[in-house]
Amino acid sequence: MKIAVIGTGYVGLVSGTCFAETGNDVTCVDIDINKVNRLKRGEITIFEPGLEKYFLRNLKDCRLHFTADLAEGIKNAAIIMLALPTPPGANGAADLRAVLQVAEDLGKLIKEYKVIVNKSTVPVGTADKVHAAISKNCKAEFDVVSNPEFLREGVAVEDFMKPDRVIIGTTSDKAKKLMGDLYAPFVRQGNPVIFMDVRSAELTKYAANAFLATKITFMNEIAQLCERYGADVDMIRKGIGSDGRIGKRFLFPGIGYGGSCFPKDVKALIQSSGEVNYDFKILNAVMQVNEKQKLLLVSRIKNKFGKDLKGKRFALWGLAFKPNTDDIREAPALDMIDELLKSGAAVTAFDPEAMKNVKAKLGDVIIYAENQYDCLKGADALIIATEWNEFRTPDFSRIAANMKNKIIFDGRNLFDLSEMREQGFHYESIGRAIVN
């Protein structure tokens, strides 16, 4: 099948590459000509484990193509997927300008039946708006389908190739047939393709991400109680995670969620709820708690060193919002950096993948280390913000040798409390006893 994917960001590039991997002829379209040229040369533009192998193979086998020309990109395509950015506006609502502009442009180009698929995360009612924008200039038959993605950064290729479920919102039999054929190779093990109406599909994506954000935030609140009662959040996590009604995933406390999905989608669902006069109290609380959680370690640092941090240097392990990605959108590490700098501190940071993106955003206001141990030189304390695997079993003697003080503030609960006692560190984590 011939497919066009409009947008080569995270969702677009992963989707286009994985569709090509199952034998489809895929053309990805982007307005950034420099990016398009890089992709044509085989330079992958995002970090995602496992993606480069598929990307290079399908580029070489001429199943994956790139262009900045929309007309060329959609030529002969049976399915056109919109994987465009929908960033939050000032009021938290998803900004649909890119989606609707492309829809209007498509209306001028479509001459035969096409299925237009919203892969972007969009609020309820967007399919209707896309349909109206295309209809302004289009006389041919077409259907607009909602097909939200549920990709986890760091394991997105696996999620795409072996999805838990595929959600397709349409009432058109013609569109159902095409979409069912498209996804058949991905669900051979029997995982469901769930067809529903368009608005239910649009809301399903927001509901899923908002629920997971709530689950994370709930555990962060429980962690606060643990610290006040002298309980251990890890034991509680295991105790409730073994309940099949709750499940083990998304129960790890930390310094708040970040990334491109949860913060944006929670804000957008709150905004959408307000548009129909519903006050979504739970999500308002989730958002407020998460913002406070991002700076939890900074408040503990100030309790230890004083509010004025002038002359203090902190080593920061981790900049990405989660491991196995270079994505720094809404990363808690950035909030901590900002607050530490405002308080007069200096920061040296290391991240295996995200330093280039942070430097592009922040410039030289912090120091970027070559490795995790160089990062520690002369530091008054170590802060852990991202749970990269290489941070899990470090050489504690090297840590102690490089730092001024044996002090660790761990936002991801990487280390065992008894080991920290044996090593002689002052160690503060989330929802567990402080080791002195």
Secondary structure, DSSP 8 states (H G I E B T S, - for coil): -EEEEE--SHHHHHHHHHHHHTT-EEEEE-S-HHHHHHHHTT---S--TTHHHHHHHHHHTT-EEEES-HHHHHTT-SEEEE-----B-TTS-B--HHHHHHHHHHHTT--S-EEEEE-S---TTHHHHHHHHHHTT--S-EEEEE------TTSHHHHHHS-S-EEEE---HHHHHHHHHHHGGG-TT---EEEE-HHHHHHHHHHHHHHHHHHHHHHHHHHHHHHHHT--HHHHHHHHHTSTTT-STT----S---SSSHHHHHHHHHHHHHHTT---HHHHHHHHHHHHHTTHHHHHHHHHH-S--TT-EEEEE--SSSSS----TT-HHHHHHHHHHHTT-EEEEE-TTTHHHHHHHHTTSSEE-SSTTGGGTT-SEEEE-S--GGGTS--HHHHHHHSSS-EEEETT--S-HHHHHHHT-EEE-SSS--B-
